[in-house]
Amino acid sequence: MAQIVKTTNRNVPLEKVRNIGIIAHIDAGKTTTTERILYYTGKTYKLGNIDDGTTVTDWMDQERERGITIVSAAITTFWRDHRINIIDTPGHVDFTAEVERSLRVLDGGITVFDAEEGVQSQSETVWRQADKYHVPRLVFINKMDKLGANFERTLSMIRERLGVNLAVLTYPIGKEQDFRGVILLLENKALYWEKDPTGATFEEGEIPSELKEVASKYRHDLIEQICAEDESLLEKYLNGQEPSLEELKQVLRKATIAYRLVPVYCGSSLRNKGVQPLLDGVVDFLPSPLDIPPVKGINPKTGQEETRQQFNQEPLSALAFKIQVDPHVGKLTYLRVYS
């Protein structure tokens, strides 16, 4: 009989936990983005590559052979003292059931778009699935280095086709082969990934003079959007005072969790640019288990619906979202424990 160990002391408090998934159309760069996240958080020491079949999350032979993710793998890593549990979900339309099962257990998500392709058919499908389970998310516009990459066009496609209120937090410096960094709009500074080919280190610098005007416009719009979400902040702003960075981030976090705003980042995972700001966004804006509503389920003994809060004192409630047969250890069942 399995022994149940009760956890009373956690290494990481629940407010510093993020249970996230990375969702996208096939070939938008989801697995490569996951690999870069694992590399920059110190989980792996080598940059995994789909073409070489060396990625961590694509462990099945069929996945490595085809360069696509079929089953959702779960991995834990750490960034800024926060524990990030990543459920890697499939992007291919044939594996919709697998995506649905994964989405049910996520607290937040990153949706990856191809900067040249924009919103593709399966992007819409996975976006609607995430809507169904009320998953707050960030947008990562990937492949800014690709021929034909167009940041503005991708933004307008997302707004038109998915009907979301985007809060643009980073703006690209250059595009296609000239893409070299991003402007952090709230912080009003530029980050450049030019010297380190792995992208693990970057340099802070001045916003390029030719982009100062467009960055200023985007920043002004962003601050207005955030202030519109909070009365006291709006009053401060209308009186000519700019709210502090901390105040803006707190309000944006609430609006993201309530799914009124969707923060947008951009970069190129394959070229190792723009992933660290995205990780900061996961910590700053996506919900912890304490931010999500109490979970509801049916008690198998009584047939009645019951609610569970995220407390140690509550009876055990968990959702099995995946069963995997491992060649070394046999059958594994992945559970999301709610209480």
Backbone torsions as a table, in degrees:
resi	resn	phi	psi	omega
1	MET	NA	137.6	-178.8
2	ALA	-69.9	140.4	178.9
3	GLN	-92.1	134.0	178.0
4	ILE	-99.4	122.6	179.5
5	VAL	-101.7	125.6	-179.1
6	LYS	-88.1	129.4	-179.6
7	THR	-92.1	121.6	174.7
8	THR	-113.9	-33.9	177.8
9	ASN	-111.4	120.4	179.5
10	ARG	-100.0	145.4	173.1
11	ASN	-70.0	-36.2	-178.8
12	VAL	-121.7	120.2	178.6
13	PRO	-63.3	152.5	-175.1
14	LEU	-57.4	-32.2	-179.3
15	GLU	-68.8	-12.8	178.2
16	LYS	-105.3	22.4	177.4
17	VAL	-109.5	138.1	174.1
18	ARG	-127.1	119.9	175.1
19	ASN	-102.5	103.3	-171.6
20	ILE	-124.5	160.8	173.1
21	GLY	-128.7	154.2	176.6
22	ILE	-112.3	116.7	-172.3
23	ILE	-122.2	143.2	-175.8
24	ALA	-171.2	166.8	168.7
25	HIS	-68.5	150.8	177.3
26	ILE	-55.9	137.9	178.1
27	ASP	72.9	12.3	175.1
28	ALA	-79.6	-11.9	177.5
29	GLY	106.0	25.1	-176.5
30	LYS	-64.3	-50.5	-177.4
31	THR	-66.9	-38.2	178.2
32	THR	-64.2	-39.4	177.5
33	THR	-62.7	-43.4	177.4
34	THR	-59.7	-45.0	179.4
35	GLU	-59.2	-42.4	-179.8
36	ARG	-66.9	-39.2	177.4
37	ILE	-58.9	-44.9	-179.3
38	LEU	-65.3	-35.5	-179.3
39	TYR	-70.8	-47.3	-176.6
40	TYR	-72.8	-20.9	176.4
41	THR	-90.9	2.9	176.3
42	GLY	82.2	10.0	-179.7
43	LYS	-74.7	-33.7	176.5
44	THR	-124.8	158.4	-177.1
45	TYR	-114.8	9.7	179.4
46	LYS	-142.0	138.4	179.3
47	LEU	-74.5	113.1	179.0
48	GLY	-70.9	146.1	-178.0
49	ASN	-133.2	128.0	-178.6
50	ILE	-60.4	-43.6	-176.9
51	ASP	-62.6	-31.8	178.9
52	ASP	-87.5	-8.2	-178.0
53	GLY	70.1	32.4	-176.7
54	THR	-112.6	21.7	-177.6
55	THR	-80.7	151.2	-177.0
56	VAL	-76.1	-42.5	-171.6
57	THR	-81.5	-26.2	175.5
58	ASP	-90.0	90.9	-173.4
59	TRP	-100.5	-17.3	179.6
60	MET	-77.9	146.6	178.1
61	ASP	-57.3	-40.2	-178.4
62	GLN	-63.7	-35.3	-179.5
63	GLU	-69.6	-43.8	-178.7
64	ARG	-67.7	-34.4	180.0
65	GLU	-66.4	-42.0	-175.1
66	ARG	-96.4	-11.1	-178.9
67	GLY	69.6	27.4	178.1
68	ILE	-129.6	159.0	177.4
69	THR	-97.2	126.5	-178.4
70	ILE	-105.2	-49.5	-178.7
71	VAL	-108.2	154.3	-177.5
72	SER	-89.9	122.4	179.1
73	ALA	-98.9	152.3	-179.6
74	ALA	-115.2	130.9	-177.7
75	ILE	-137.7	143.7	177.5
76	THR	-112.3	135.0	175.8
77	THR	-144.5	177.7	-174.7
78	PHE	-132.9	141.5	176.8
79	TRP	-147.8	127.1	-179.0
80	ARG	49.6	49.0	178.5
81	ASP	64.0	13.9	176.6
82	HIS	-108.4	142.4	177.1
83	ARG	-92.1	122.9	-180.0
84	ILE	-113.0	116.2	174.7
85	ASN	-97.6	117.4	-175.8
86	ILE	-105.4	121.9	172.8
87	ILE	-100.0	112.1	-177.6
88	ASP	-85.3	115.3	-173.7
89	THR	-102.7	153.8	178.5
90	PRO	-69.2	153.7	176.5
91	GLY	-108.8	-12.2	-173.6
92	HIS	-80.3	137.9	-175.8
93	VAL	-59.7	-26.3	-178.9
94	ASP	-69.4	-14.3	-175.7
95	PHE	-114.6	36.9	-176.7
96	THR	-58.2	-40.0	-178.4
97	ALA	-61.6	-39.2	178.8
98	GLU	-64.3	-39.7	178.3
99	VAL	-64.5	-46.5	-178.8
100	GLU	-58.1	-45.0	-178.8
101	ARG	-61.6	-40.2	-179.4
102	SER	-68.4	-42.5	-177.2
103	LEU	-60.4	-32.2	-178.7
104	ARG	-61.0	-27.3	-174.5
105	VAL	-103.9	2.0	-179.7
106	LEU	-84.6	148.0	170.1
107	ASP	-95.8	-28.3	-179.0
108	GLY	-153.4	168.2	-178.1
109	GLY	-146.4	161.4	170.6
110	ILE	-116.7	123.4	175.5
111	THR	-102.5	123.8	-176.8
112	VAL	-99.7	130.3	175.9
113	PHE	-119.3	148.6	176.0
114	ASP	-84.5	124.5	-174.8
115	ALA	-65.5	-18.6	178.8
116	GLU	-95.4	-40.3	-177.7
117	GLU	-80.9	-29.2	-177.4
118	GLY	72.1	-138.6	-179.3
119	VAL	-84.6	115.7	179.1
120	GLN	-101.3	172.7	-174.0
121	SER	-57.6	-47.5	-178.1
122	GLN	-71.8	-23.2	174.6
123	SER	-60.3	-43.0	-179.8
124	GLU	-64.8	-41.5	-178.6
125	THR	-61.3	-50.3	-177.5
126	VAL	-69.2	-30.5	177.6
127	TRP	-64.6	-45.1	179.4
128	ARG	-65.4	-36.3	177.4
129	GLN	-63.3	-42.0	178.6
130	ALA	-65.5	-35.7	175.2
131	ASP	-59.9	-42.7	-177.0
132	LYS	-57.8	-37.4	-179.6
133	TYR	-99.7	13.7	175.9
134	HIS	53.0	48.9	-178.6
135	VAL	-91.8	112.3	175.1
136	PRO	-64.1	145.5	-176.7
137	ARG	-147.3	163.4	171.4
138	LEU	-106.8	156.6	173.5
139	VAL	-110.1	134.3	174.0
140	PHE	-120.5	111.2	177.5
141	ILE	-86.5	104.5	-171.8
142	ASN	-94.8	172.6	175.3
143	LYS	61.1	39.7	176.4
144	MET	-65.9	-13.9	179.7
145	ASP	-88.7	-5.7	-173.4
146	LYS	-77.5	146.9	176.7
147	LEU	-59.8	126.9	-179.6
148	GLY	90.3	2.5	179.3
149	ALA	-61.0	132.7	-178.6
150	ASN	-142.9	104.8	-175.2
151	PHE	-63.7	-50.9	-176.9
152	GLU	-61.7	-42.7	-179.0
153	ARG	-63.4	-40.9	178.9
154	THR	-63.1	-41.2	177.5
155	LEU	-59.3	-46.9	-177.3
156	SER	-68.3	-32.9	176.2
157	MET	-64.2	-41.7	-179.6
158	ILE	-64.1	-44.4	-179.9
159	ARG	-62.5	-45.7	-175.6
160	GLU	-71.7	-47.9	-172.3
161	ARG	-82.4	-30.3	-176.2
162	LEU	-107.3	-11.2	174.6
163	GLY	62.4	44.2	-178.3
164	VAL	-115.1	156.8	179.6
165	ASN	-93.9	100.3	-174.1
166	LEU	-85.9	136.8	173.1
167	ALA	-110.8	102.7	-173.9
168	VAL	-79.9	114.3	-176.4
169	LEU	-100.6	-24.8	176.8
170	THR	-129.7	146.8	178.9
171	TYR	-124.7	135.7	-174.7
172	PRO	-72.5	143.6	172.2
173	ILE	-101.1	105.4	-175.9
174	GLY	82.0	171.6	175.3
175	LYS	-152.6	170.1	-175.3
176	GLU	52.9	-134.0	-175.5
177	GLN	-70.7	-12.5	179.7
178	ASP	-93.0	2.3	-179.9
179	PHE	-67.6	121.6	-175.8
180	ARG	-133.6	-4.7	-179.8
181	GLY	177.8	-171.7	179.8
182	VAL	-137.0	153.9	173.0
183	ILE	-97.7	126.1	173.2
184	LEU	-84.8	107.5	-169.8
185	LEU	-69.4	-42.0	-179.7
186	LEU	-65.9	-41.4	-178.0
187	GLU	-80.8	-14.2	179.1
188	ASN	59.3	47.1	177.8
189	LYS	-146.9	165.1	-177.5
190	ALA	-111.9	145.1	174.4
191	LEU	-117.4	134.2	-178.8
192	TYR	-121.1	132.6	175.2
193	TRP	-112.2	81.5	-174.6
194	GLU	-120.0	-27.1	-172.5
195	LYS	-96.7	-35.6	-176.7
196	ASP	-96.6	112.4	-177.9
197	PRO	-63.6	-23.2	179.2
198	THR	-81.3	-14.9	179.9
199	GLY	77.6	5.2	-177.7
200	ALA	-69.6	-29.6	177.2
201	THR	-119.2	150.6	179.2
202	PHE	-144.0	167.4	-178.1
203	GLU	-117.9	140.3	173.4
204	GLU	-86.4	143.2	180.0
205	GLY	-156.9	-173.8	179.0
206	GLU	-74.2	149.4	173.1
207	ILE	-69.7	130.7	180.0
208	PRO	-54.8	140.0	-174.2
209	SER	-57.3	-36.1	-177.8
210	GLU	-72.2	-12.5	-179.5
211	LEU	-108.4	-1.8	-175.3
212	LYS	-60.6	-40.7	-177.4
213	GLU	-67.2	-48.2	-179.1
214	VAL	-66.4	-37.2	178.8
215	ALA	-65.3	-39.6	179.9
216	SER	-64.0	-40.2	178.9
217	LYS	-65.4	-46.8	179.1
218	TYR	-61.8	-39.9	-179.2
219	ARG	-66.4	-42.9	178.3
220	HIS	-59.5	-46.5	179.2
221	ASP	-62.6	-40.6	-178.9
222	LEU	-63.6	-46.1	-178.7
223	ILE	-64.9	-39.7	177.3
224	GLU	-61.3	-43.6	179.5
225	GLN	-59.2	-46.3	-176.8
226	ILE	-67.8	-44.6	-178.6
227	CYS	-62.8	-31.4	179.1
228	ALA	-64.8	-15.5	-179.0
229	GLU	-87.5	-7.8	-174.4
230	ASP	-144.3	123.4	-174.3
231	GLU	-60.9	-45.9	-176.7
232	SER	-67.2	-35.6	178.1
233	LEU	-68.4	-39.3	-179.8
234	LEU	-64.7	-42.1	178.9
235	GLU	-61.0	-44.3	179.4
236	LYS	-60.1	-44.8	-177.3
237	TYR	-66.2	-42.2	-179.7
238	LEU	-67.5	-23.0	176.8
239	ASN	-87.3	11.3	174.9
240	GLY	85.5	7.5	178.4
241	GLN	-100.3	135.0	176.1
242	GLU	-88.6	125.0	178.5
243	PRO	-59.9	157.3	179.8
244	SER	-71.6	161.3	179.1
245	LEU	-58.1	-40.3	-178.5
246	GLU	-64.4	-43.4	179.2
247	GLU	-62.8	-44.1	-179.9
248	LEU	-61.7	-42.6	-179.0
249	LYS	-66.6	-38.8	179.8
250	GLN	-62.7	-44.2	-179.1
251	VAL	-69.5	-40.1	178.7
252	LEU	-64.2	-36.2	177.6
253	ARG	-61.6	-47.6	179.0
254	LYS	-60.1	-43.7	-178.0
255	ALA	-67.7	-33.1	178.6
256	THR	-69.4	-45.1	-179.2
257	ILE	-65.0	-35.2	178.3
258	ALA	-80.3	-2.3	178.8
259	TYR	61.6	36.5	173.3
260	ARG	-94.6	-27.9	176.3
261	LEU	-130.1	148.3	177.2
262	VAL	-123.6	108.4	179.5
263	PRO	-64.4	142.1	-177.8
264	VAL	-118.9	132.5	174.7
265	TYR	-123.7	162.4	177.2
266	CYS	-141.3	160.2	-179.8
267	GLY	171.0	-165.0	175.3
268	SER	-140.3	104.3	-178.0
269	SER	-62.6	-42.4	-177.3
270	LEU	-63.7	-36.2	179.4
271	ARG	-92.6	8.2	173.1
272	ASN	63.9	40.4	-179.3
273	LYS	-127.7	132.9	170.9
274	GLY	88.7	6.5	-175.9
275	VAL	-82.8	-34.4	-178.1
276	GLN	-63.0	-41.8	174.8
277	PRO	-60.2	-34.5	177.2
278	LEU	-63.0	-41.5	177.2
279	LEU	-63.3	-39.2	175.8
280	ASP	-61.4	-37.7	178.9
281	GLY	-63.8	-37.3	178.2
282	VAL	-60.7	-44.9	-178.7
283	VAL	-71.5	-43.0	-173.5
284	ASP	-76.0	-34.3	-167.7
285	PHE	-122.1	-21.6	-178.8
286	LEU	-84.6	151.5	-173.2
287	PRO	-72.5	151.6	167.4
288	SER	-90.1	169.5	176.9
289	PRO	-56.6	-24.0	-179.4
290	LEU	-76.8	-17.5	-178.5
291	ASP	-86.9	-12.5	-177.1
292	ILE	-93.1	153.9	-178.1
293	PRO	-64.2	157.0	175.6
294	PRO	-56.2	146.3	-175.5
295	VAL	-85.9	146.3	178.6
296	LYS	-114.7	145.0	178.5
297	GLY	-159.0	172.9	-179.6
298	ILE	-98.7	127.4	174.6
299	ASN	-72.7	117.7	-175.2
300	PRO	-63.6	-23.6	-179.0
301	LYS	-79.3	-38.1	-174.7
302	THR	-104.3	-19.0	-176.2
303	GLY	75.3	5.0	-178.2
304	GLN	-93.3	149.4	174.8
305	GLU	-75.3	134.8	178.2
306	GLU	-129.3	156.3	179.8
307	THR	-113.5	139.3	177.9
308	ARG	-122.4	129.0	173.7
309	GLN	-87.4	162.1	-179.7
310	GLN	-84.5	67.0	179.5
311	PHE	-124.5	150.3	175.9
312	ASN	-63.3	-30.2	-174.6
313	GLN	-72.4	-19.4	-177.5
314	GLU	-72.6	152.8	175.1
315	PRO	-62.0	158.7	-178.7
316	LEU	-62.0	130.8	167.9
317	SER	-140.5	133.8	-177.7
318	ALA	-150.9	157.3	177.6
319	LEU	-121.6	121.5	175.0
320	ALA	-80.4	118.7	-176.4
321	PHE	-113.3	-0.9	-178.7
322	LYS	-165.3	137.6	172.7
323	ILE	-121.1	130.3	-175.0
324	GLN	-132.1	136.2	175.8
325	VAL	-97.7	114.9	-178.8
326	ASP	-97.7	134.2	-177.2
327	PRO	-63.0	-21.7	-176.1
328	HIS	-98.3	-37.5	-174.5
329	VAL	-114.1	-3.1	179.3
330	GLY	91.0	-145.9	-173.5
331	LYS	-82.4	128.6	177.7
332	LEU	-115.4	135.5	174.2
333	THR	-113.5	124.5	177.4
334	TYR	-90.3	129.2	-179.3
335	LEU	-120.5	143.3	164.8
336	ARG	-102.5	114.8	-179.2
337	VAL	-88.6	125.9	179.8
338	TYR	-98.4	-33.4	178.6
339	SER	-153.4	NA	NA
